[in-house]
Amino acid sequence: MPISEIQGVICCGNIVFDTAVWPVEDLDWNTTTWVETITEGIGGNGANTSFTLAKLGTPVRLLSITGTDDRGVRALEILQAVGVDTEGVRRDGTEPTSTTAVLIHRDGDRKFLHRPGISRVLAASDVTLSPLAAGFTHFHLANPFAFPTLRTDTGSVMRRAREAGLTTSMDTGWDSKGRWMMDLSAALPYTDLLFVNDAEARLLGGSDDLEVALAELHRQGARDVVVKTGSKGCSVCTPDSVLDVPGFKAAAKDSTGAGDCFAGAFLTGIARGMNYQECATFANAVGAMNVEHIGATAGVRSFDETLAWMRQRNNS
């Protein structure tokens, strides 16, 4: 099945409960700093991407894990409220729900204080696709590096998705352990669409020259690669062409979750029959909308509201 025929998305990725603090301009110990905003809500690559897909009207089922604590309950309630199918989320009381405190500088830089918690538990063998695939045609793996156990077996996960008849995509995320291709190389031959930012592309491709790095990713088996370049927009790189798509101007407050929202929006574009130019423009808009708010998904709006925002920005 061509990737252009996405009907619904199975998304595998972590669920995190976030506490975001803005603005944090210094960290002087043994003092009290007054801030303007402290918010709580969902985070985590799987949760953010699934939230975005559902908010934009794309059917999505999330495969993930939470603890049995109140934060896990609240995270699932937030996801279910926008229409995410959480049947594939396992609740496990052996560790608490993954949690992050996000400290956000006024200029948009961030510091994450992350407790992996129950994300340590999920393994590739827990990702069961066959009984879940009815009504869904695409599998998206959102940051395998967030799962300490699963990350070394991403090849198996992506291969089984293909064998289940699903088209595939992966958003790599940042590898804090620096293993990069050691853990992902086996997954790339089964990846139809790879999402990376420009720094991740260089580290995965083993070259400071982005063009050389992308050629290596294609050589390793990734079919099409979408390179996120922040406020500049993105580039869609096939083995034969590069399409540069500019971003939208935004009054950025917090870039947390923007990459996940971008990926969810891009897949929504494919599901709605858009070409790559249209998908990239739409995804750039969703990312820009989100960075204008504090929180990983606070700026995501409905599909029609997003189109209206795009028209307004294009006419201004």
PyMOL commands that set and color helices and strands:
alter all, ss='L'
color gray80, all
select helices_A, chain A and resi 3-5+45-55+70-81+117-120+124-126+130-132+144-146+150-163+181-184+188-190+198-205+210-219+230-232+258-271+276-291+303-315
alter helices_A, ss='H'
color red, helices_A
select strands_A, chain A and resi 9-13+16-22+37-43+60-66+89-91+99-104+110-115+138-142+167-171+193-197+224-228+233-237+242-246
alter strands_A, ss='S'
color yellow, strands_A
deselect
rebuild
show_as cartoon
